[in-house]
Amino acid sequence: MKNGCNDQLEAKIAERDERAKKVYRYVSDVSRRIGEATAQCTSLSDLFTTNIEVQRQKLRENCEKLFFCDPLNYGKKSLELLWRKVYYETVCAAKKFRESNNQFDGYLYTHIMSGIGHFHHIITRIECEMKVRIKELDYTPLDVDEENEDIKEKIHEDEMQFAKSTLFSCLIYLGDLSRYQAEMSNAFDPSIATRYYLQAAQIDLSSGMPYNQLGNLFLDKNYNLDSVSHYIHCLSSVSPFEGAIGNLLKIFEKNNQFLETINDSETCTQTEHIQNTIAEFLSLTEIWFLGKDDTNVPKLCNNIAQKLKIGMDFSVNPLPDINKNYTEHMQAFEEEQINPSYLNSSMIHNIVEICLFTNAKLVETDEPKAFACKAFTLAFLAQLLQKLHKHLESLGLKSPAYQYRPRVQIQQLTEGDKNVSEEVIKQEDTVILNGNNNNVKNEEHLKDKSDTEEPKQLNGDAKIKKTLSKRRRRRRIMSSGSSDITDGDTESSEEDTDKSESEDEISESTYESDDNSKSEGSICDETDSEDIPLNGNDDSQKENKETIEKELIIKSDENNIKSIQGVDTKLDIEGIQNFLRGDNFLSSIKLLLDWVLLEKDLILSCGDSGESLFQCVVDLLNIFLHYFNYKNHDKYPNEDCKILNYAKVLVKKLKLEYKTIPLPEDINLRGTNICKFDKDAAEWQLLVKYKPTVYEENIIRILNFIDFGYQIAKIVPRIRFNRSMKIFYYKKNLPPKIITKVNHKKSREWHNSKKPLESREGGLLRRLGRLWLVSQVKELERTGTTPAPSLLALDTASLYKHLKRVKQLLRTRNFIFLVPTVVLQELDELKRECSSARDAIRWLEIQLKSGSRFLKTQRPGQFKPLPLLKYPRKVPPHVHNFIQILEYCNHFIEEEKQSQIGGNGDPDNSINLKTSSLLILLVGEEPGSNDEQFKEFSMTGAAQSAGISVEYIGDFYAKWRQTIHKSGKKR
């Protein structure tokens, strides 16, 4: 029976192969005839004669028949033949003919529309007959069998890969046909072609061809900024399209020709300014991305940053009235779409992607040049945050810190001073240092209800004494987020207390923590009010001075309240609704925030130059926490603004899972090295069951910004949180106080001391050392894990099979990778038959040529025979090579043991060495998989006997990612 079944199966296969060969011969003959007929055409109408159309229809039917007859052998050939002979060559010939006469464009439009329908039909047949459903596609087949929908049949891996590649090709063809439509007439929307290309990119994450086609689609749009962004995206993919570099060079050459014709003049229009700025930015991108040497880069960066800052303030030019002149209105609208007069959200997003891709390439190829690119990108982020802050203020969303007035210095007030009140009012918004102990600090801004209570406390001596007794309590530092708050009069102990309180508050989620002492709306309690220092011995003088100061402060506060109330604080309901619908550039800011969290060293290096950036982060953080805090909705619902109430409901819904939901900007960058998630991360599975709406996407971006603000507040010590006011503030550096009074006793002690400088330096070093130890203890308590090994040795399989993981571990700069000599030899032997081995060799050459401090190769003499191990006489080559790798690793293990024993003689170090190993050998295959091939010698046993830790690189990478995720860092 079995032989009979096999014979029948073989007979069917033979019959199918013979039928496929006959169809292929016929298809080849028809395609040849169509090519000859097309070459003989002299006009557009000749391309669509009845004879040629009949031949094209035969080719369509037989190509489709051949495809489904034997898909694995003839599928790709038939599909490429169908596309090239029926559609591509026809459209190319029609483009030449329509340059002189476009009378018969209707034939061409009909031909393209039939091609779009035909490829949709092929996609449907592939999904139904091959029983393949790609989750990334948003195209739903029309004939879904509901009865068999739940039946899951196992599909062979080869068939699945073939189906994916076929769907990828069909989507590319659909995008090309839609692009042809958009190129011929403005009536067709290019976003349809964009949709097809992006769908293809999600099916094959490694291919860069869809982005090359997108670059061709958006030529000459936004001054070629879109095309450059897509070409760079294509070249940054795993499998870049070969023609993309040529297309990019053509745009750069055209851009350089335009730069030579630019005349810097102050009378240029908005459109000319934006065009010149983009042209200079593309020239800077050319220098960085192509690795050109130019000494004028710092000046060019500064010039472009200044022009971008000016362009940020531009608004869209008003269009002509559509009712009076429709033609002029449409022409102006189309011109604005192609050559915008302001930096729209699309241009900003492309600039951000170009900066991030260029930065990633410079880090891999030429790290010293990457710092300038990083600094430019950070400066652009600061400009975007300032623009976002202005946009939110224009909508009426102002920081709650605006209601708090900064402290004002009041100099030696007397009863006869008439101009004191005027000086206090003038100095409401200024910051003045408290020079000596006789200076008096201003009180915090009073609430409306406290304005009526304070005068009652000033009536009567007993009540004044009662308030004075309260003010002798220890003060709590009050602060504002939008104004400069001076802390020069506070002692170091008070600053430490305030800092520790702010860190505790930051560690807890501010908008999720409950403060029992005070409500959100209150400014301060009586016990938390700002105290006024009293100096002198006479109580009566104190009371009189306090009474005068109190009256003056109340007058100034009343004026301040009136000025604040005079400002129009009404919310722009329609503007807020449009903002949450997508009238913003939060997606671009979100990409930059994900990048900045990986560049903590860059943030710390900002210093005083980053004050505007950190101040803007603080202001935006206060705005988002105030208006989008879902707890405020329960206490103080805004009845006038329903959209904010709805936003607070979404915040409460998404507060626990917003970090794991991919956004459209993440989806478009999936598979690249600048995406937040890995291409195979589990977060992508959420999109199958849950797709956020536009409102939810913007709420997720706002929550991501709030989380970013918390992370920055942990990094920058001058960003603090005030619990009583429930606002963040940025403490600015103040100039030193000038003290003219000389302490003669301290002066004599200083002159009599022999080594004053050494003692001062010793005290400073002790304090710095103590702070460093405290920070290390906190870091260990926060992570709760042992430190990672400092040395990672690599074998051959880990380099050519898991090169991407090795690159990601190298970028962290936490490990030093060791490459044995025998590994280089094995890679050299594999390069002829394995392309990934060639990639590994090329990457090693680049790293070693650039002098990377985190990659070392084996030097002569760096090997140590394994102790207590009998070497076998005849072993396979892979075992012999692995023994050489172990000897190289043993060299570092023995050196560490000698330094531990001879360095300090501490016997406990040997125990610590075992718990946190100095060196780990990463292998590209599961440990023990090769031991079965040679049972006389166990490679894993030899490593264990020598004390060398061997881990599979996949397991080590997974543990590292989990550790980074727990510590709050971006993956």
Secondary structure, 3 states (H helix, E strand, C coil): CHHHHHHHHHHHHHHHHHHHHHHHHHHHHHHHHHHHHHHCCCCCHHHHCHHHHHHHHHHHHHHHHHHHHCHHHHHHHHHHHHHHHHHHHHHHHHHHHCCCCCCCHHHHHHHHHHHHHHHHHHHHHHHHHCCCCCCCCCCCCCCCCCCCCCCCCCCCHHHHHHHHHHHHHHHHHHHHHHHHHHHHCCCCCHHHHHHHHHHHHHHCCCECHHHHHHHHHCCCHHHHHHHHHHHHHHHCCCECCCCHHHHHHHHHHHHHHHHHCCCCCCCCCHHHHHHHHHHHHHHHHHHHHCCCCCCCHHHHHHHHHHHHHHHHCCCCCCCCCCCCCHHHHHHHHHHHHHCCCCCCHHHHHHHHHHHHHHHHHHHHHCHHHHHHHHHHHHHHHHHHHHHHHHHHHHCCCCCHHHHCCCCCEECCCCCCCCCHHHHHHHCCCCCCCCCCCCCEECCCCCCCCHHHHHHHHHCCHHHHHHHHHHHCCCCCCCCCCCCCCCCCCCCHHHHHHHHHHHHHHHHCCHHHCCCCCCCCCCCCCCCCCCCCCCCCCCHHHHHHHHHHHHHHHHHHHHHHHHHHHHCCCCCCHHHHHHHHHCCCCHHHHHHHHHHHCCCHHHHHCCHHHHHHHHHHHHHHHHHHHHHCCHHHHHHCCCCCCHHHHHHHHHHHHHCCCHHHCCCHHHHHCCCCCCCCCCCCCHHHHHHHHCCCCHHHHHHHHHHHHHHHHHHHHHHCCCEEEECCCCEEEECCCCCCCCCCCCCHHHHHHHHHCCCHHHHHHHHHHHHHHHHHHHHHHHHHHHHCCCCCCCEEEECHHHHHHCHHHHHHHHHCCCCEEEECHHHHHHHHHHCCCCHHHHHHHHHHHHHHHCCCCCEEECCCCCCCCCCCCCCCCCCCHHHHHHHHHHHHHHHHHHHHHHHHHHHCCCCCHHHHHHHCCCEEEEECCCCCCCCCCCCCCCHHHHHHHCCCEEEEHHHHHHHHHHHHHHCCCCC
